Amino acid sequence: MAQGNFSRVTEFILLGLSDSQELQFLFFTLFLLAYTMVLLGNLLIIVTVRTDPKLSSPMYFLLCHLSFIDICYTSVTAPRVLVALLSGHKAIAFEGCMAQLFFLHFVGSSEMFLLTVMAFDRYTAICRPLQYTAIMARRACWALVAACWAGGFIHSIIQTLLVLQLPFCGPNVIHSYFCDVLPVVQLACTNTALTEWLMASNSGLISLGCFLVLVASYALILAKVRGHLSQGHWKALSTCASHLMVVTLVFVPCIFTYLRPAGTLPSNKYVCVIYTTFSPMMNPLIYTLRSNEVKESMWRLWKLCRAF
């Protein structure tokens, strides 16, 4: 489509993870297994929490929403990657690229906000147990989850509008397996220094800010329970350890990726695999293996299914 003295790019080429046919088959197998585990593992958590009245606490309510977000987050990139690896078709329409970019940041930043809320839930349960029921009432939990989605939407629409205002006239090759702001912005036919800094401030500072809040929350928890660890405190700390594993898998790669302008360091598409696929795959394992309540509920659900 002609605009002024240049033709606007109508599609992008996603180079993927490798040009080797053997490696592409290997990556297809790994991505298919990972995506299947993401779907089955997180759906199992959702069904378990929704069907067991014993898992009605705010912590499991938030865990259920985290599982839903993980399914959505991986589904933004994984199906497109699988099709490309199987068919060899690497082109993606400009509109499809912008949609992928939008939903990636919409769901991804909503997950970061939700993990922060989960840390607040653990802080309240351990440090303010008498007020916990009132603070984390079901209506408050719904309001916090809605705020996470709203914050994710605002962040994502800002990122997407910053990209859409740029002119793209070629080249159109993206050195990644999905559309993200940093590799896309590098293809713009104009000076993008200001846009890059705005995006780094937006995505990077959100990642870093949420991460620092999380670290502060868990530091306060450790300070609170230090020296008088009862059985209940050990159980709470075990839950916090699960949260810290998830936080590390999500935030550290995101901070590395986004807290810098495009082009200051070489991009590493393999780092992106950690937070787009590996982390959503590991979350069900991390939470179920460290939660006796969830394991017992899953076992009861399994016996009930076998009875039918």
C-alpha positions in Angstrom: 0.0 0.0 0.0 1.6 3.2 -1.1 2.1 6.0 1.4 4.1 9.0 0.3 7.4 7.9 -1.3 7.5 4.4 0.2 5.5 1.2 0.2 4.3 0.1 3.6 5.3 -3.4 4.7 2.3 -5.7 4.5 3.9 -8.8 6.1 6.9 -9.8 8.3 9.1 -12.8 8.0 9.7 -14.6 11.3 13.0 -16.4 11.0 12.2 -18.7 14.0 14.7 -20.5 16.1 16.8 -22.3 13.4 17.1 -22.8 9.7 18.1 -26.4 10.1 15.5 -28.9 9.1 16.6 -31.4 11.7 16.5 -28.8 14.5 13.1 -27.5 13.2 11.7 -31.0 13.7 13.2 -31.2 17.2 11.9 -27.7 18.1 8.4 -28.7 16.8 8.4 -31.8 19.0 9.6 -29.8 22.1 7.1 -27.0 21.5 4.3 -29.4 21.0 5.1 -31.3 24.2 5.5 -28.0 26.1 2.2 -26.5 24.8 0.4 -29.8 25.6 1.7 -29.7 29.1 0.8 -26.1 29.5 -2.8 -26.8 28.4 -3.3 -30.0 30.4 -1.4 -28.9 33.6 -3.1 -25.5 33.9 -6.5 -26.9 33.0 -6.1 -29.5 35.6 -5.4 -26.8 38.2 -8.4 -24.8 37.1 -10.7 -27.8 37.3 -9.3 -28.9 40.6 -9.6 -25.5 42.3 -13.1 -24.9 40.8 -14.5 -28.3 41.9 -13.0 -28.6 45.4 -14.6 -26.4 48.1 -11.5 -26.9 50.3 -9.6 -24.9 47.8 -11.7 -21.8 48.1 -9.1 -19.5 49.8 -7.9 -16.4 48.1 -4.5 -18.0 47.4 -6.1 -20.7 45.3 -8.5 -18.3 43.7 -5.5 -16.3 42.4 -3.7 -19.5 41.4 -6.7 -20.4 39.3 -6.5 -17.1 37.5 -2.7 -17.5 37.1 -3.3 -20.8 35.3 -5.9 -19.2 33.0 -3.4 -16.5 32.2 -0.6 -19.0 31.5 -2.9 -20.8 29.0 -3.7 -17.5 27.2 -0.1 -16.3 27.3 1.4 -19.4 25.7 -1.5 -19.6 23.2 -0.5 -16.2 21.8 2.8 -17.6 20.4 2.8 -21.4 20.5 0.2 -22.3 17.8 1.8 -19.9 15.3 5.3 -21.3 16.1 4.0 -24.9 15.6 2.4 -24.1 12.3 5.6 -22.4 11.1 7.8 -25.3 12.1 5.6 -27.8 10.5 4.8 -26.0 7.2 7.9 -23.9 6.9 5.7 -20.8 6.3 7.4 -18.0 8.1 5.4 -15.0 6.9 2.9 -13.2 9.1 0.6 -10.4 8.0 1.3 -6.9 9.4 -2.1 -6.9 11.2 -1.5 -10.4 12.6 1.9 -9.3 13.9 0.4 -6.2 15.6 -2.3 -8.4 17.1 0.3 -10.9 18.5 2.3 -8.0 19.9 -0.7 -6.6 21.6 -2.0 -9.8 23.2 1.5 -10.8 24.2 2.0 -7.7 26.3 -1.6 -7.6 27.4 -1.6 -11.1 28.9 2.1 -11.0 29.9 1.9 -7.7 31.9 -1.4 -8.9 33.5 0.5 -12.0 34.7 3.2 -9.8 36.3 0.5 -7.7 38.1 -1.2 -10.9 39.3 2.0 -12.4 40.6 2.5 -9.1 42.6 -1.1 -9.5 44.0 -0.2 -13.1 45.0 2.8 -11.8 46.9 0.5 -9.3 48.6 -1.8 -12.1 49.5 1.0 -14.1 51.1 2.2 -11.0 52.9 -1.2 -10.3 54.3 -1.8 -14.0 55.3 1.5 -14.2 57.3 2.1 -10.6 58.5 -1.6 -9.6 59.2 -3.4 -12.8 59.8 -6.2 -11.3 61.9 -7.2 -8.9 59.1 -6.5 -11.4 56.3 -10.1 -12.5 55.8 -11.4 -8.9 55.6 -8.6 -7.6 53.4 -8.7 -10.6 50.9 -12.5 -11.0 50.8 -13.8 -12.5 47.6 -15.0 -9.1 46.3 -11.6 -7.6 46.9 -10.0 -10.5 45.1 -12.2 -10.0 42.0 -11.4 -6.3 42.1 -7.6 -7.0 42.3 -7.8 -9.5 39.3 -9.8 -7.0 37.3 -7.2 -4.3 38.1 -4.5 -6.7 36.8 -6.3 -7.1 33.5 -7.0 -3.4 33.3 -3.3 -2.6 34.0 -2.2 -5.1 31.3 -4.6 -3.6 28.8 -3.3 0.0 29.4 0.3 -1.1 29.2 -0.3 -3.1 26.0 -2.3 -0.5 24.2 0.5 2.1 24.8 3.1 -0.3 23.4 1.0 -1.1 20.4 0.2 2.5 19.6 3.9 3.4 19.8 4.6 0.7 17.2 1.7 1.6 14.9 2.8 5.3 14.6 6.1 4.1 13.0 6.6 3.8 9.3 7.6 0.4 8.0 9.0 0.3 4.4 11.5 -2.6 4.7 13.3 -4.7 5.6 10.7 -7.0 7.1 12.7 -9.9 8.6 12.3 -10.4 12.3 15.1 -12.4 14.0 12.7 -14.2 16.4 9.8 -16.7 16.3 7.1 -14.2 17.3 6.4 -10.5 17.0 7.6 -8.4 19.9 8.1 -4.6 20.3 11.9 -4.6 20.3 12.6 -6.6 17.1 9.7 -4.9 15.3 10.7 -1.4 16.2 14.2 -2.1 14.8 12.7 -2.5 11.3 11.1 1.0 11.2 12.2 3.4 8.5 12.9 6.3 10.9 15.0 7.2 13.9 13.4 5.2 16.7 15.7 6.2 19.6 12.9 8.1 21.5 10.4 5.3 20.9 12.9 2.7 22.1 13.5 4.5 25.3 9.8 5.0 25.9 9.2 1.3 25.4 12.1 0.3 27.6 10.7 2.6 30.3 7.2 1.1 29.8 7.9 -2.6 29.7 11.3 -2.6 31.5 10.2 -0.5 34.5 7.0 -2.5 34.9 9.0 -5.7 35.0 11.5 -4.2 37.4 9.0 -2.4 39.5 6.8 -5.5 40.1 9.9 -7.5 40.8 11.2 -5.1 43.4 7.7 -5.1 45.1 7.7 -8.9 45.1 11.2 -9.0 46.6 10.2 -6.5 49.3 7.1 -8.5 50.1 9.0 -11.7 50.6 11.7 -9.9 52.6 9.1 -8.6 55.0 7.6 -12.1 55.3 11.0 -13.6 56.2 11.6 -10.8 58.7 8.2 -11.4 60.2 8.6 -15.2 60.8 12.3 -15.2 61.6 13.1 -16.9 64.9 9.6 -18.3 65.6 8.7 -20.7 62.8 5.7 -22.7 63.7 4.2 -25.4 61.6 1.8 -22.9 60.0 4.7 -20.6 59.2 6.7 -23.4 57.6 3.7 -24.2 55.4 3.4 -20.5 54.4 7.1 -20.2 53.6 6.8 -23.3 51.4 4.1 -21.6 49.4 6.3 -18.5 49.2 9.1 -20.6 47.9 6.8 -21.8 45.0 5.9 -18.2 44.3 9.6 -17.2 44.2 10.4 -19.9 41.7 7.6 -18.6 39.4 8.7 -15.0 39.9 12.3 -15.9 38.9 11.3 -17.7 35.8 9.0 -14.8 34.7 10.7 -11.6 35.8 14.5 -12.2 35.3 14.2 -13.0 31.5 11.7 -10.1 31.0 14.0 -7.6 32.8 16.9 -8.8 30.7 14.9 -8.5 27.5 13.0 -5.2 28.0 15.0 -3.0 30.4 17.1 -1.7 27.6 16.5 0.0 24.3 16.5 -2.1 21.2 19.9 -2.8 19.7 22.0 -2.0 22.8 22.6 -5.8 23.3 22.1 -8.6 20.8 18.7 -10.2 21.2 18.5 -13.7 22.5 15.4 -15.4 21.2 16.2 -18.5 23.3 15.8 -16.4 26.4 12.2 -15.5 25.2 11.4 -19.3 25.3 11.8 -19.2 29.1 8.9 -16.7 29.8 6.7 -17.5 26.8 6.7 -21.3 27.1 8.9 -22.8 29.8 7.5 -20.8 32.7 3.8 -21.5 31.9 4.7 -25.1 31.6 6.5 -25.3 34.9 4.0 -23.3 37.0 1.6 -26.3 37.4 4.5 -28.5 38.5 5.9 -26.0 40.9 2.5 -25.3 42.6 1.2 -28.9 42.7 4.5 -30.5 43.9 4.8 -28.0 46.8 1.1 -28.0 47.8 -0.3 -31.0 49.6 -3.8 -29.6 49.4 -3.7 -29.4 45.6 -2.1 -32.9 45.3 -4.8 -34.4 47.6 -7.6 -32.6 45.7 -6.2 -33.9 42.4 -6.1 -37.4 43.8 -9.7 -37.1 45.0 -10.7 -35.8 41.5 -8.9 -38.7 39.9 -10.7 -41.3 42.0 -14.0 -39.6 41.3 -13.3 -39.7 37.6 -12.4 -43.4 37.8 -15.6 -44.1 39.6 -17.5 -42.9 36.6 
